[in-house]
Amino acid sequence: MFTDDPNLFYEGDNQEEIEEIPCRHYCKIEKWLRRNGLRLNVNKTEYILFCKPGLNSSNNELNINDDTIPRVKVVSYLRVLLDYHLN
């Protein structure tokens, strides 16, 4: 069974810190999902990095273990579209 639209939120002082946090927590998340009979569908997983207007990074994917998670510029959250500048 797959989880249905889970969301994780992290904050940090810079992009490197923010991208490091999910990598550190990935094993814990995977263990919790397995314990509860769930698994993460990496093919449907994506991430967004919210930042101030005028700032953007060239990093377009997040690599965790052997999985590559693409970066997107717009997400739908509770039927509200949010772009990476929170517009």
Biopython code that builds the backbone (N, CA, C, O; Angstrom):
import numpy as np
from Bio.PDB.StructureBuilder import StructureBuilder

atoms = [
    (1, "MET", "N", (0.847, -1.167, 0.000)),
    (1, "MET", "CA", (0.000, 0.000, 0.000)),
    (1, "MET", "C", (0.904, 1.244, 0.000)),
    (1, "MET", "O", (1.928, 1.285, 0.681)),
    (2, "PHE", "N", (0.503, 2.241, -0.769)),
    (2, "PHE", "CA", (1.246, 3.487, -0.834)),
    (2, "PHE", "C", (0.588, 4.536, 0.061)),
    (2, "PHE", "O", (-0.622, 4.504, 0.288)),
    (3, "THR", "N", (1.391, 5.453, 0.559)),
    (3, "THR", "CA", (0.823, 6.565, 1.309)),
    (3, "THR", "C", (0.146, 7.502, 0.328)),
    (3, "THR", "O", (0.528, 7.546, -0.842)),
    (4, "ASP", "N", (-0.836, 8.242, 0.768)),
    (4, "ASP", "CA", (-1.591, 9.124, -0.105)),
    (4, "ASP", "C", (-1.239, 10.577, 0.192)),
    (4, "ASP", "O", (-1.669, 11.131, 1.204)),
    (5, "ASP", "N", (-0.467, 11.183, -0.680)),
    (5, "ASP", "CA", (-0.102, 12.597, -0.614)),
    (5, "ASP", "C", (0.530, 13.037, 0.705)),
    (5, "ASP", "O", (0.068, 14.000, 1.317)),
    (6, "PRO", "N", (1.580, 12.345, 1.151)),
    (6, "PRO", "CA", (2.250, 12.831, 2.359)),
    (6, "PRO", "C", (3.074, 14.080, 2.038)),
    (6, "PRO", "O", (3.509, 14.268, 0.902)),
    (7, "ASN", "N", (3.279, 14.910, 3.023)),
    (7, "ASN", "CA", (4.084, 16.118, 2.867)),
    (7, "ASN", "C", (5.041, 16.220, 4.038)),
    (7, "ASN", "O", (4.667, 15.965, 5.183)),
    (8, "LEU", "N", (6.255, 16.588, 3.752)),
    (8, "LEU", "CA", (7.252, 16.849, 4.782)),
    (8, "LEU", "C", (7.750, 18.267, 4.572)),
    (8, "LEU", "O", (7.981, 18.689, 3.438)),
    (9, "PHE", "N", (7.915, 18.997, 5.654)),
    (9, "PHE", "CA", (8.378, 20.376, 5.576)),
    (9, "PHE", "C", (9.648, 20.526, 6.401)),
    (9, "PHE", "O", (9.711, 20.091, 7.550)),
    (10, "TYR", "N", (10.648, 21.141, 5.807)),
    (10, "TYR", "CA", (11.909, 21.404, 6.491)),
    (10, "TYR", "C", (12.259, 22.868, 6.297)),
    (10, "TYR", "O", (11.881, 23.483, 5.300)),
    (11, "GLU", "N", (12.981, 23.417, 7.255)),
    (11, "GLU", "CA", (13.467, 24.780, 7.107)),
    (11, "GLU", "C", (14.940, 24.815, 7.469)),
    (11, "GLU", "O", (15.435, 23.968, 8.213)),
    (12, "GLY", "N", (15.629, 25.810, 6.930)),
    (12, "GLY", "CA", (17.048, 25.934, 7.221)),
    (12, "GLY", "C", (17.550, 27.301, 6.818)),
    (12, "GLY", "O", (16.821, 28.104, 6.236)),
    (13, "ASP", "N", (18.790, 27.549, 7.131)),
    (13, "ASP", "CA", (19.386, 28.850, 6.842)),
    (13, "ASP", "C", (19.932, 28.958, 5.433)),
    (13, "ASP", "O", (20.130, 30.065, 4.933)),
    (14, "ASN", "N", (20.181, 27.828, 4.781)),
    (14, "ASN", "CA", (20.673, 27.859, 3.405)),
    (14, "ASN", "C", (20.232, 26.589, 2.690)),
    (14, "ASN", "O", (19.766, 25.638, 3.317)),
    (15, "GLN", "N", (20.384, 26.587, 1.381)),
    (15, "GLN", "CA", (19.902, 25.470, 0.577)),
    (15, "GLN", "C", (20.607, 24.166, 0.920)),
    (15, "GLN", "O", (19.962, 23.119, 0.974)),
    (16, "GLU", "N", (21.899, 24.203, 1.149)),
    (16, "GLU", "CA", (22.633, 22.977, 1.470)),
    (16, "GLU", "C", (22.098, 22.330, 2.744)),
    (16, "GLU", "O", (21.946, 21.111, 2.813)),
    (17, "GLU", "N", (21.816, 23.149, 3.744)),
    (17, "GLU", "CA", (21.271, 22.632, 5.001)),
    (17, "GLU", "C", (19.901, 22.014, 4.777)),
    (17, "GLU", "O", (19.609, 20.939, 5.302)),
    (18, "ILE", "N", (19.065, 22.681, 4.004)),
    (18, "ILE", "CA", (17.715, 22.189, 3.754)),
    (18, "ILE", "C", (17.750, 20.870, 2.986)),
    (18, "ILE", "O", (16.956, 19.973, 3.272)),
    (19, "GLU", "N", (18.647, 20.738, 2.026)),
    (19, "GLU", "CA", (18.721, 19.509, 1.241)),
    (19, "GLU", "C", (19.365, 18.363, 2.017)),
    (19, "GLU", "O", (19.141, 17.198, 1.691)),
    (20, "GLU", "N", (20.158, 18.674, 3.033)),
    (20, "GLU", "CA", (20.800, 17.642, 3.838)),
    (20, "GLU", "C", (19.816, 16.990, 4.807)),
    (20, "GLU", "O", (19.928, 15.798, 5.094)),
    (21, "ILE", "N", (18.864, 17.753, 5.307)),
    (21, "ILE", "CA", (17.928, 17.247, 6.324)),
    (21, "ILE", "C", (17.128, 16.045, 5.831)),
    (21, "ILE", "O", (17.097, 15.029, 6.526)),
    (22, "PRO", "N", (16.469, 16.110, 4.650)),
    (22, "PRO", "CA", (15.710, 14.925, 4.219)),
    (22, "PRO", "C", (16.609, 13.714, 3.985)),
    (22, "PRO", "O", (16.181, 12.580, 4.198)),
    (23, "CYS", "N", (17.836, 13.937, 3.553)),
    (23, "CYS", "CA", (18.764, 12.820, 3.353)),
    (23, "CYS", "C", (19.052, 12.116, 4.674)),
    (23, "CYS", "O", (19.118, 10.888, 4.721)),
    (24, "ARG", "N", (19.226, 12.890, 5.753)),
    (24, "ARG", "CA", (19.476, 12.306, 7.069)),
    (24, "ARG", "C", (18.250, 11.567, 7.603)),
    (24, "ARG", "O", (18.391, 10.550, 8.282)),
    (25, "HIS", "N", (17.060, 12.064, 7.306)),
    (25, "HIS", "CA", (15.829, 11.484, 7.849)),
    (25, "HIS", "C", (15.234, 10.376, 6.984)),
    (25, "HIS", "O", (14.303, 9.693, 7.411)),
    (26, "TYR", "N", (15.751, 10.194, 5.795)),
    (26, "TYR", "CA", (15.169, 9.243, 4.846)),
    (26, "TYR", "C", (15.051, 7.833, 5.425)),
    (26, "TYR", "O", (14.010, 7.194, 5.275)),
    (27, "CYS", "N", (16.090, 7.344, 6.076)),
    (27, "CYS", "CA", (16.051, 5.988, 6.647)),
    (27, "CYS", "C", (14.966, 5.873, 7.718)),
    (27, "CYS", "O", (14.264, 4.864, 7.780)),
    (28, "LYS", "N", (14.823, 6.894, 8.557)),
    (28, "LYS", "CA", (13.789, 6.885, 9.591)),
    (28, "LYS", "C", (12.397, 6.880, 8.966)),
    (28, "LYS", "O", (11.500, 6.178, 9.433)),
    (29, "ILE", "N", (12.225, 7.666, 7.912)),
    (29, "ILE", "CA", (10.931, 7.726, 7.225)),
    (29, "ILE", "C", (10.604, 6.379, 6.606)),
    (29, "ILE", "O", (9.483, 5.887, 6.735)),
    (30, "GLU", "N", (11.589, 5.774, 5.928)),
    (30, "GLU", "CA", (11.377, 4.465, 5.306)),
    (30, "GLU", "C", (11.016, 3.405, 6.350)),
    (30, "GLU", "O", (10.127, 2.587, 6.112)),
    (31, "LYS", "N", (11.692, 3.408, 7.501)),
    (31, "LYS", "CA", (11.388, 2.443, 8.561)),
    (31, "LYS", "C", (9.966, 2.627, 9.077)),
    (31, "LYS", "O", (9.245, 1.649, 9.279)),
    (32, "TRP", "N", (9.561, 3.878, 9.291)),
    (32, "TRP", "CA", (8.218, 4.144, 9.779)),
    (32, "TRP", "C", (7.169, 3.669, 8.772)),
    (32, "TRP", "O", (6.174, 3.048, 9.148)),
    (33, "LEU", "N", (7.397, 3.963, 7.500)),
    (33, "LEU", "CA", (6.457, 3.534, 6.463)),
    (33, "LEU", "C", (6.341, 2.012, 6.432)),
    (33, "LEU", "O", (5.232, 1.478, 6.398)),
    (34, "ARG", "N", (7.468, 1.314, 6.444)),
    (34, "ARG", "CA", (7.444, -0.157, 6.415)),
    (34, "ARG", "C", (6.740, -0.730, 7.640)),
    (34, "ARG", "O", (5.960, -1.676, 7.527)),
    (35, "ARG", "N", (7.018, -0.154, 8.815)),
    (35, "ARG", "CA", (6.369, -0.616, 10.055)),
    (35, "ARG", "C", (4.855, -0.485, 9.973)),
    (35, "ARG", "O", (4.127, -1.263, 10.588)),
    (36, "ASN", "N", (4.385, 0.488, 9.222)),
    (36, "ASN", "CA", (2.948, 0.730, 9.098)),
    (36, "ASN", "C", (2.365, 0.167, 7.810)),
    (36, "ASN", "O", (1.244, 0.507, 7.433)),
    (37, "GLY", "N", (3.114, -0.682, 7.141)),
    (37, "GLY", "CA", (2.622, -1.355, 5.941)),
    (37, "GLY", "C", (2.484, -0.436, 4.735)),
    (37, "GLY", "O", (1.664, -0.684, 3.850)),
    (38, "LEU", "N", (3.278, 0.614, 4.702)),
    (38, "LEU", "CA", (3.207, 1.582, 3.607)),
    (38, "LEU", "C", (4.563, 1.664, 2.914)),
    (38, "LEU", "O", (5.570, 1.194, 3.443)),
    (39, "ARG", "N", (4.578, 2.256, 1.740)),
    (39, "ARG", "CA", (5.848, 2.543, 1.094)),
    (39, "ARG", "C", (5.725, 3.804, 0.263)),
    (39, "ARG", "O", (4.638, 4.180, -0.176)),
    (40, "LEU", "N", (6.847, 4.438, 0.060)),
    (40, "LEU", "CA", (6.915, 5.687, -0.679)),
    (40, "LEU", "C", (7.066, 5.383, -2.163)),
    (40, "LEU", "O", (7.953, 4.624, -2.554)),
    (41, "ASN", "N", (6.211, 5.966, -2.985)),
    (41, "ASN", "CA", (6.327, 5.802, -4.424)),
    (41, "ASN", "C", (7.264, 6.900, -4.934)),
    (41, "ASN", "O", (6.840, 8.027, -5.191)),
    (42, "VAL", "N", (8.528, 6.552, -5.074)),
    (42, "VAL", "CA", (9.544, 7.522, -5.456)),
    (42, "VAL", "C", (9.265, 8.109, -6.841)),
    (42, "VAL", "O", (9.647, 9.247, -7.113)),
    (43, "ASN", "N", (8.609, 7.354, -7.712)),
    (43, "ASN", "CA", (8.298, 7.856, -9.055)),
    (43, "ASN", "C", (7.300, 9.006, -9.037)),
    (43, "ASN", "O", (7.214, 9.768, -10.000)),
    (44, "LYS", "N", (6.543, 9.136, -7.947)),
    (44, "LYS", "CA", (5.577, 10.228, -7.829)),
    (44, "LYS", "C", (6.015, 11.272, -6.806)),
    (44, "LYS", "O", (5.243, 12.164, -6.454)),
    (45, "THR", "N", (7.244, 11.162, -6.332)),
    (45, "THR", "CA", (7.748, 12.065, -5.307)),
    (45, "THR", "C", (8.499, 13.215, -5.947)),
    (45, "THR", "O", (9.258, 13.021, -6.896)),
    (46, "GLU", "N", (8.286, 14.402, -5.428)),
    (46, "GLU", "CA", (8.975, 15.592, -5.907)),
    (46, "GLU", "C", (9.166, 16.544, -4.739)),
    (46, "GLU", "O", (8.552, 16.381, -3.685)),
    (47, "TYR", "N", (10.033, 17.552, -4.939)),
    (47, "TYR", "CA", (10.238, 18.524, -3.868)),
    (47, "TYR", "C", (10.257, 19.923, -4.438)),
    (47, "TYR", "O", (10.520, 20.134, -5.621)),
    (48, "ILE", "N", (9.972, 20.869, -3.572)),
    (48, "ILE", "CA", (10.008, 22.278, -3.941)),
    (48, "ILE", "C", (10.817, 23.000, -2.871)),
    (48, "ILE", "O", (10.733, 22.674, -1.687)),
    (49, "LEU", "N", (11.586, 23.964, -3.293)),
    (49, "LEU", "CA", (12.396, 24.767, -2.384)),
    (49, "LEU", "C", (11.845, 26.184, -2.433)),
    (49, "LEU", "O", (12.025, 26.897, -3.420)),
    (50, "PHE", "N", (11.172, 26.586, -1.356)),
    (50, "PHE", "CA", (10.619, 27.939, -1.298)),
    (50, "PHE", "C", (11.749, 28.906, -0.964)),
    (50, "PHE", "O", (12.535, 28.659, -0.050)),
    (51, "CYS", "N", (11.828, 30.004, -1.706)),
    (51, "CYS", "CA", (12.885, 30.990, -1.469)),
    (51, "CYS", "C", (12.386, 32.389, -1.825)),
    (51, "CYS", "O", (11.335, 32.558, -2.444)),
    (52, "LYS", "N", (13.160, 33.373, -1.420)),
    (52, "LYS", "CA", (12.808, 34.767, -1.677)),
    (52, "LYS", "C", (12.859, 35.061, -3.174)),
    (52, "LYS", "O", (13.662, 34.465, -3.892)),
    (53, "PRO", "N", (12.005, 35.980, -3.659)),
    (53, "PRO", "CA", (12.085, 36.367, -5.062)),
    (53, "PRO", "C", (13.486, 36.861, -5.398)),
    (53, "PRO", "O", (14.123, 37.551, -4.601)),
    (54, "GLY", "N", (13.948, 36.504, -6.569)),
    (54, "GLY", "CA", (15.285, 36.889, -6.997)),
    (54, "GLY", "C", (16.326, 35.831, -6.684)),
    (54, "GLY", "O", (17.428, 35.863, -7.234)),
    (55, "LEU", "N", (15.987, 34.883, -5.798)),
    (55, "LEU", "CA", (16.904, 33.791, -5.476)),
    (55, "LEU", "C", (16.420, 32.525, -6.144)),
    (55, "LEU", "O", (15.224, 32.231, -6.149)),
    (56, "ASN", "N", (17.324, 31.796, -6.692)),
    (56, "ASN", "CA", (17.009, 30.518, -7.312)),
    (56, "ASN", "C", (18.287, 29.711, -7.337)),
    (56, "ASN", "O", (19.375, 30.280, -7.424)),
    (57, "SER", "N", (18.179, 28.440, -7.266)),
    (57, "SER", "CA", (19.380, 27.621, -7.310)),
    (57, "SER", "C", (19.381, 26.796, -8.580)),
    (57, "SER", "O", (18.339, 26.593, -9.204)),
    (58, "SER", "N", (20.536, 26.331, -8.951)),
    (58, "SER", "CA", (20.651, 25.524, -10.160)),
    (58, "SER", "C", (20.431, 24.046, -9.881)),
    (58, "SER", "O", (20.337, 23.251, -10.816)),
    (59, "ASN", "N", (20.348, 23.659, -8.598)),
    (59, "ASN", "CA", (20.160, 22.258, -8.252)),
    (59, "ASN", "C", (18.723, 21.856, -8.542)),
    (59, "ASN", "O", (17.794, 22.393, -7.939)),
    (60, "ASN", "N", (18.534, 20.917, -9.459)),
    (60, "ASN", "CA", (17.192, 20.548, -9.882)),
    (60, "ASN", "C", (16.748, 19.177, -9.413)),
    (60, "ASN", "O", (15.675, 18.712, -9.799)),
    (61, "GLU", "N", (17.552, 18.522, -8.588)),
    (61, "GLU", "CA", (17.131, 17.231, -8.063)),
    (61, "GLU", "C", (17.789, 16.984, -6.714)),
    (61, "GLU", "O", (18.819, 17.568, -6.376)),
    (62, "LEU", "N", (17.162, 16.106, -5.969)),
    (62, "LEU", "CA", (17.630, 15.738, -4.642)),
    (62, "LEU", "C", (17.956, 14.254, -4.703)),
    (62, "LEU", "O", (17.103, 13.451, -5.082)),
    (63, "ASN", "N", (19.152, 13.883, -4.342)),
    (63, "ASN", "CA", (19.564, 12.478, -4.392)),
    (63, "ASN", "C", (19.619, 11.924, -2.978)),
    (63, "ASN", "O", (20.383, 12.396, -2.136)),
    (64, "ILE", "N", (18.788, 10.908, -2.734)),
    (64, "ILE", "CA", (18.741, 10.247, -1.440)),
    (64, "ILE", "C", (18.941, 8.761, -1.692)),
    (64, "ILE", "O", (18.135, 8.112, -2.358)),
    (65, "ASN", "N", (20.039, 8.232, -1.143)),
    (65, "ASN", "CA", (20.430, 6.846, -1.415)),
    (65, "ASN", "C", (20.521, 6.656, -2.922)),
    (65, "ASN", "O", (21.277, 7.367, -3.583)),
    (66, "ASP", "N", (19.778, 5.724, -3.473)),
    (66, "ASP", "CA", (19.804, 5.507, -4.930)),
    (66, "ASP", "C", (18.630, 6.171, -5.627)),
    (66, "ASP", "O", (18.443, 5.977, -6.829)),
    (67, "ASP", "N", (17.840, 6.943, -4.909)),
    (67, "ASP", "CA", (16.652, 7.575, -5.477)),
    (67, "ASP", "C", (16.925, 9.029, -5.835)),
    (67, "ASP", "O", (17.577, 9.753, -5.083)),
    (68, "THR", "N", (16.419, 9.449, -6.995)),
    (68, "THR", "CA", (16.530, 10.837, -7.437)),
    (68, "THR", "C", (15.146, 11.455, -7.379)),
    (68, "THR", "O", (14.205, 10.948, -7.989)),
    (69, "ILE", "N", (15.024, 12.555, -6.641)),
    (69, "ILE", "CA", (13.746, 13.235, -6.486)),
    (69, "ILE", "C", (13.845, 14.573, -7.214)),
    (69, "ILE", "O", (14.675, 15.409, -6.856)),
    (70, "PRO", "N", (13.004, 14.788, -8.239)),
    (70, "PRO", "CA", (13.100, 16.021, -9.019)),
    (70, "PRO", "C", (12.552, 17.233, -8.271)),
    (70, "PRO", "O", (11.639, 17.123, -7.453)),
    (71, "ARG", "N", (13.133, 18.384, -8.571)),
    (71, "ARG", "CA", (12.664, 19.652, -8.011)),
    (71, "ARG", "C", (11.641, 20.253, -8.958)),
    (71, "ARG", "O", (11.827, 20.250, -10.175)),
    (72, "VAL", "N", (10.553, 20.773, -8.386)),
    (72, "VAL", "CA", (9.516, 21.431, -9.179)),
    (72, "VAL", "C", (9.408, 22.885, -8.741)),
    (72, "VAL", "O", (9.874, 23.258, -7.665)),
    (73, "LYS", "N", (8.791, 23.697, -9.585)),
    (73, "LYS", "CA", (8.624, 25.116, -9.262)),
    (73, "LYS", "C", (7.221, 25.440, -8.772)),
    (73, "LYS", "O", (6.992, 26.519, -8.227)),
    (74, "VAL", "N", (6.272, 24.513, -8.958)),
    (74, "VAL", "CA", (4.889, 24.709, -8.515)),
    (74, "VAL", "C", (4.376, 23.393, -7.939)),
    (74, "VAL", "O", (4.606, 22.325, -8.506)),
    (75, "VAL", "N", (3.677, 23.481, -6.801)),
    (75, "VAL", "CA", (3.041, 22.305, -6.207)),
    (75, "VAL", "C", (1.581, 22.623, -5.913)),
    (75, "VAL", "O", (1.201, 23.781, -5.741)),
    (76, "SER", "N", (0.780, 21.577, -5.861)),
    (76, "SER", "CA", (-0.605, 21.716, -5.444)),
    (76, "SER", "C", (-0.695, 21.180, -4.024)),
    (76, "SER", "O", (-0.398, 20.011, -3.778)),
    (77, "TYR", "N", (-1.101, 22.028, -3.095)),
    (77, "TYR", "CA", (-1.225, 21.637, -1.694)),
    (77, "TYR", "C", (-2.621, 21.997, -1.232)),
    (77, "TYR", "O", (-2.985, 23.172, -1.184)),
    (78, "LEU", "N", (-3.405, 20.981, -0.893)),
    (78, "LEU", "CA", (-4.804, 21.172, -0.505)),
    (78, "LEU", "C", (-5.563, 21.980, -1.561)),
    (78, "LEU", "O", (-6.337, 22.885, -1.249)),
    (79, "ARG", "N", (-5.313, 21.622, -2.810)),
    (79, "ARG", "CA", (-5.942, 22.241, -3.994)),
    (79, "ARG", "C", (-5.553, 23.699, -4.214)),
    (79, "ARG", "O", (-6.221, 24.410, -4.965)),
    (80, "VAL", "N", (-4.494, 24.144, -3.577)),
    (80, "VAL", "CA", (-3.972, 25.493, -3.785)),
    (80, "VAL", "C", (-2.623, 25.351, -4.476)),
    (80, "VAL", "O", (-1.757, 24.613, -4.008)),
    (81, "LEU", "N", (-2.444, 26.058, -5.589)),
    (81, "LEU", "CA", (-1.167, 26.027, -6.289)),
    (81, "LEU", "C", (-0.209, 27.012, -5.646)),
    (81, "LEU", "O", (-0.530, 28.188, -5.473)),
    (82, "LEU", "N", (0.967, 26.523, -5.295)),
    (82, "LEU", "CA", (2.012, 27.366, -4.691)),
    (82, "LEU", "C", (3.254, 27.280, -5.558)),
    (82, "LEU", "O", (3.705, 26.189, -5.906)),
    (83, "ASP", "N", (3.807, 28.444, -5.907)),
    (83, "ASP", "CA", (5.079, 28.407, -6.622)),
    (83, "ASP", "C", (6.208, 28.599, -5.627)),
    (83, "ASP", "O", (5.964, 28.844, -4.445)),
    (84, "TYR", "N", (7.444, 28.488, -6.098)),
    (84, "TYR", "CA", (8.579, 28.490, -5.192)),
    (84, "TYR", "C", (8.824, 29.840, -4.515)),
    (84, "TYR", "O", (9.676, 29.935, -3.631)),
    (85, "HIS", "N", (8.087, 30.895, -4.916)),
    (85, "HIS", "CA", (8.144, 32.187, -4.220)),
    (85, "HIS", "C", (6.885, 32.399, -3.368)),
    (85, "HIS", "O", (6.659, 33.494, -2.853)),
    (86, "LEU", "N", (6.069, 31.346, -3.223)),
    (86, "LEU", "CA", (4.823, 31.382, -2.451)),
    (86, "LEU", "C", (3.822, 32.390, -2.998)),
    (86, "LEU", "O", (3.138, 33.074, -2.236)),
    (87, "ASN", "N", (3.740, 32.476, -4.301)),
    (87, "ASN", "CA", (2.717, 33.322, -4.950)),
    (87, "ASN", "C", (1.461, 32.511, -5.195)),
    (87, "ASN", "O", (0.483, 33.033, -5.730)),
]
sb = StructureBuilder()
sb.init_structure("model")
sb.init_model(0)
sb.init_chain("A")
sb.init_seg("    ")
for serial, (resi, resn, name, xyz) in enumerate(atoms, 1):
    if name == "N":
        sb.init_residue(resn, " ", resi, " ")
    sb.init_atom(name, np.array(xyz, "f"), 0.0, 1.0, " ", f" {name:<3s}", serial, name[0])
structure = sb.get_structure()
